[in-house]
Amino acid sequence: MAASTLEIKNLHVQIEGEEILKGVNLTIRGGEFHAVMGPNGTGKSTLASAIMGHPKFEITEGEVFLDGENVLEMEVDERAQAGLFLAMQYPSEISGVTNSDFLRSSINAHREEGDEIPLMKFIKEMDGAMDDLEIDKNMAQRYLNEGFSGGEKKRNEILQLMMLKPAIAILDEIDSGLDIDALKVVANGINKMRNEEFGCLIITHYQRLLDYITPDHVHVMMQGRVVKSGGPELAHRLEAEGYDWIKEELGIDDETVGQKA
């Protein structure tokens, strides 16, 4: 399977008439890990939700392509079947659907009728992924995210990632609320996905996640745009110095940073 490419071109997004994204340009290729950082309210989570088709976010201008196909013309489930994956900041609880049933149904939705994943292969793969993420095997039969702690929900998102094997994954603050031990486990699961066909966009506030997952590219978002890009060293400088030096360099006013996103 050839590596996929996600292209975001001049993306403008608004919520209830207020423009949040103001021309985002970003390209993520298979084999690349990108990190997006920035102050609160600069549009990072809006970018993730808009790409996956959340109805709250209205795209007013711009394009998003996955391997040349117009993502914005697809329904949400079609985007997932095309190879996009979103690990959400606040995963939803679904009562009455077990973790195991949800995952097996999701995998089979990507396969042709009559080519469903064999049960024993599914169980073997799920057991292996749960071992990697240090997840109690009983979680397979619990209802999806119902009664899960914050850390369990985040590990469960990475379990879904490892089982579904998407072409491009967007991880929205997957590190929030995790203690250092859980962070290492989650990072290990993400790193196991790294290969030449898999691309990843990691949205985070903190360098600490990037101590365990080394990005190929780091981007800083402010005022609804990507204002600076670099390598892993950019994240280290942000951790040491904050964002003031970028604001000064670009002439960005504090009052325009940190609005609703």
C-alpha positions as CSV (number, residue, x, y, z in Angstrom):
1,M,0.0,0.0,0.0
2,A,1.4,3.4,-1.0
3,A,1.9,6.1,1.6
4,S,-1.0,8.6,1.8
5,T,-0.8,12.4,1.8
6,L,-3.2,14.8,3.6
7,E,-3.1,18.3,2.1
8,I,-4.8,21.3,3.9
9,K,-4.9,24.4,1.8
10,N,-6.0,27.8,2.9
11,L,-8.5,26.4,5.4
12,H,-10.9,28.9,6.9
13,V,-13.4,27.7,9.6
14,Q,-15.9,29.6,11.6
15,I,-18.2,28.8,14.6
16,E,-21.5,30.7,14.9
17,G,-20.2,33.4,12.6
18,E,-16.9,33.8,14.3
19,E,-13.8,32.9,12.2
20,I,-11.4,30.7,14.1
21,L,-9.2,29.3,11.3
22,K,-7.9,32.0,9.0
23,G,-6.0,30.2,6.3
24,V,-4.3,27.0,7.5
25,N,-1.8,25.4,5.2
26,L,-0.3,22.0,6.1
27,T,0.8,18.8,4.3
28,I,1.3,15.5,6.1
29,R,2.8,12.6,4.3
30,G,3.0,8.9,5.2
31,G,6.1,8.3,7.3
32,E,6.0,11.8,8.9
33,F,5.0,12.8,12.4
34,H,3.9,16.5,12.7
35,A,3.3,18.3,16.0
36,V,1.1,21.4,16.2
37,M,1.6,23.6,19.2
38,G,0.3,27.0,20.2
39,P,-1.4,29.0,23.0
40,N,-4.9,28.1,24.1
41,G,-7.7,29.2,21.7
42,T,-5.6,29.5,18.6
43,G,-7.5,26.9,16.6
44,K,-5.7,23.6,17.1
45,S,-8.7,21.5,18.1
46,T,-10.8,23.3,15.6
47,L,-8.5,22.1,12.9
48,A,-8.8,18.5,14.0
49,S,-12.6,18.7,14.2
50,A,-13.1,20.5,10.9
51,I,-11.0,17.9,9.0
52,M,-13.1,15.1,10.4
53,G,-16.4,16.9,9.6
54,H,-17.8,17.9,13.0
55,P,-21.1,19.8,12.1
56,K,-20.4,22.6,14.6
57,F,-17.5,23.9,12.4
58,E,-18.4,25.6,9.2
59,I,-15.7,25.6,6.5
60,T,-16.0,28.9,4.6
61,E,-12.9,28.6,2.3
62,G,-10.1,26.3,1.5
63,E,-9.6,22.6,0.6
64,V,-8.6,19.4,2.3
65,F,-7.4,16.5,0.2
66,L,-6.5,12.9,1.1
67,D,-4.6,11.3,-1.8
68,G,-6.1,13.8,-4.2
69,E,-9.7,13.1,-3.0
70,N,-11.7,16.0,-1.7
71,V,-12.3,15.2,2.0
72,L,-14.8,18.0,2.5
73,E,-17.2,16.3,0.1
74,M,-17.2,13.1,2.2
75,E,-19.5,12.2,5.1
76,V,-17.8,11.6,8.4
77,D,-17.9,7.8,8.1
78,E,-16.5,8.1,4.5
79,R,-13.5,10.1,5.8
80,A,-12.8,7.3,8.3
81,Q,-13.1,4.7,5.7
82,A,-10.8,6.7,3.4
83,G,-8.1,6.4,6.1
84,L,-8.5,9.3,8.5
85,F,-8.6,8.8,12.2
86,L,-9.2,11.2,15.1
87,A,-8.2,10.5,18.7
88,M,-10.5,13.0,20.4
89,Q,-9.6,15.2,23.4
90,Y,-12.9,14.2,25.1
91,P,-13.9,10.7,23.8
92,S,-17.7,10.0,23.9
93,E,-19.3,7.2,26.0
94,I,-21.5,4.8,24.2
95,S,-23.7,2.6,26.4
96,G,-24.7,-0.8,25.2
97,V,-21.7,-1.3,22.8
98,T,-18.7,-3.1,24.1
99,N,-15.2,-2.1,23.3
100,S,-14.7,-5.4,21.4
101,D,-17.8,-5.1,19.3
102,F,-17.1,-1.5,18.4
103,L,-13.6,-2.3,17.3
104,R,-14.5,-5.4,15.3
105,S,-17.4,-3.5,13.6
106,S,-15.1,-0.6,12.8
107,I,-12.5,-2.9,11.2
108,N,-15.0,-4.7,9.1
109,A,-16.5,-1.4,7.9
110,H,-13.2,-0.9,6.1
111,R,-13.3,-4.4,4.5
112,E,-15.4,-5.8,1.7
113,E,-18.5,-7.9,2.5
114,G,-17.4,-11.5,2.9
115,D,-13.9,-10.5,3.8
116,E,-14.5,-9.7,7.5
117,I,-11.6,-10.1,9.9
118,P,-11.6,-13.7,11.3
119,L,-12.6,-13.8,15.0
120,M,-9.4,-15.5,16.2
121,K,-7.2,-13.1,14.3
122,F,-9.1,-10.1,15.8
123,I,-8.8,-11.5,19.3
124,K,-5.1,-12.1,18.9
125,E,-4.4,-8.6,17.5
126,M,-6.6,-7.0,20.2
127,D,-4.9,-8.9,23.0
128,G,-1.5,-7.9,21.7
129,A,-2.4,-4.3,21.4
130,M,-3.9,-4.3,24.9
131,D,-0.7,-5.8,26.3
132,D,1.3,-3.1,24.6
133,L,-0.9,-0.4,26.2
134,E,-1.1,-2.2,29.6
135,I,-4.9,-2.3,29.4
136,D,-6.8,-4.8,31.5
137,K,-8.3,-7.5,29.3
138,N,-11.7,-7.0,31.0
139,M,-11.9,-3.6,29.2
140,A,-12.7,-5.4,26.0
141,Q,-16.2,-6.3,27.3
142,R,-16.9,-3.0,29.0
143,Y,-19.2,-0.5,27.2
144,L,-17.2,2.0,25.1
145,N,-15.6,4.6,27.4
146,E,-18.5,4.2,29.9
147,G,-17.1,4.7,33.4
148,F,-13.6,4.9,32.1
149,S,-11.1,7.2,33.8
150,G,-9.5,9.9,31.8
151,G,-6.3,7.8,31.4
152,E,-8.3,4.7,30.3
153,K,-10.1,6.7,27.7
154,K,-6.8,8.0,26.2
155,R,-5.3,4.5,26.2
156,N,-8.5,3.3,24.5
157,E,-8.1,5.9,21.8
158,I,-4.7,4.5,21.0
159,L,-6.0,1.0,21.1
160,Q,-8.4,2.0,18.4
161,L,-5.6,3.6,16.5
162,M,-3.4,0.4,16.7
163,M,-6.3,-1.8,15.6
164,L,-7.7,0.3,12.8
165,K,-4.3,1.2,11.3
166,P,-5.4,4.4,9.5
167,A,-3.4,6.1,6.8
168,I,-3.4,9.5,8.6
169,A,-4.1,10.0,12.3
170,I,-4.9,13.2,14.2
171,L,-4.3,13.0,17.9
172,D,-5.9,15.9,19.7
173,E,-4.2,16.5,23.1
174,I,-3.8,12.8,23.7
175,D,-1.5,13.6,26.5
176,S,-3.9,15.7,28.6
177,G,-4.6,14.3,32.0
178,L,-2.1,11.6,31.8
179,D,0.5,10.9,34.6
180,I,4.1,10.2,33.5
181,D,3.7,6.4,33.5
182,A,0.5,6.5,31.4
183,L,2.1,9.0,29.1
184,K,5.0,6.7,28.4
185,V,2.7,3.8,27.7
186,V,0.5,5.9,25.3
187,A,3.6,7.2,23.6
188,N,5.0,3.7,23.2
189,G,1.7,2.6,21.4
190,I,1.9,5.6,19.1
191,N,5.6,4.9,18.3
192,K,4.7,1.3,17.4
193,M,2.6,2.7,14.6
194,R,5.5,4.6,13.0
195,N,6.2,3.3,9.5
196,E,6.6,4.7,6.0
197,E,2.9,4.4,5.2
198,F,1.5,6.0,8.4
199,G,1.3,9.8,8.9
200,C,0.4,11.5,12.2
201,L,-0.6,15.0,13.3
202,I,-0.1,15.4,17.1
203,I,-1.8,18.4,18.7
204,T,-0.3,19.2,22.1
205,H,0.4,22.0,24.5
206,Y,3.5,20.5,26.0
207,Q,7.0,19.4,25.1
208,R,6.7,16.5,27.5
209,L,4.8,14.3,25.0
210,L,7.5,15.1,22.4
211,D,10.1,13.8,24.8
212,Y,8.8,10.3,24.0
213,I,7.5,10.8,20.4
214,T,10.0,12.7,18.3
215,P,8.2,14.7,15.5
216,D,9.7,15.3,12.1
217,H,8.1,18.7,11.9
218,V,6.8,21.1,14.6
219,H,4.3,23.9,13.7
220,V,3.1,26.8,15.8
221,M,-0.4,28.1,15.4
222,M,-1.5,31.6,16.4
223,Q,-4.4,33.7,15.2
224,G,-5.9,30.7,13.4
225,R,-2.8,30.2,11.2
226,V,0.4,28.2,11.1
227,V,2.9,31.1,11.8
228,K,6.1,29.1,12.3
229,S,7.5,25.7,11.4
230,G,10.7,23.8,12.3
231,G,12.1,20.6,13.6
232,P,12.1,19.1,17.1
233,E,14.3,21.9,18.3
234,L,11.4,24.4,17.9
235,A,9.4,22.5,20.5
236,H,12.3,22.5,22.9
237,R,12.7,26.3,22.5
238,L,9.0,26.8,23.1
239,E,9.2,24.8,26.3
240,A,12.2,26.9,27.5
241,E,11.0,30.3,26.4
242,G,7.3,30.2,25.8
243,Y,5.6,31.9,22.9
244,D,6.6,35.6,23.5
245,W,9.6,35.5,21.2
246,I,7.4,34.3,18.3
247,K,4.8,37.0,19.1
248,E,7.6,39.6,19.1
249,E,9.2,38.2,15.9
250,L,5.9,38.3,14.1
251,G,4.4,41.4,15.7
252,I,1.5,39.5,17.2
253,D,-0.6,41.3,19.8
254,D,-1.5,39.3,23.0
255,E,-5.1,40.5,22.7
256,T,-5.6,38.7,19.5
257,V,-4.2,35.4,20.8
258,G,-6.3,33.0,22.9
259,Q,-9.8,33.7,21.6
260,K,-12.5,30.9,21.4
261,A,-11.4,27.9,19.4
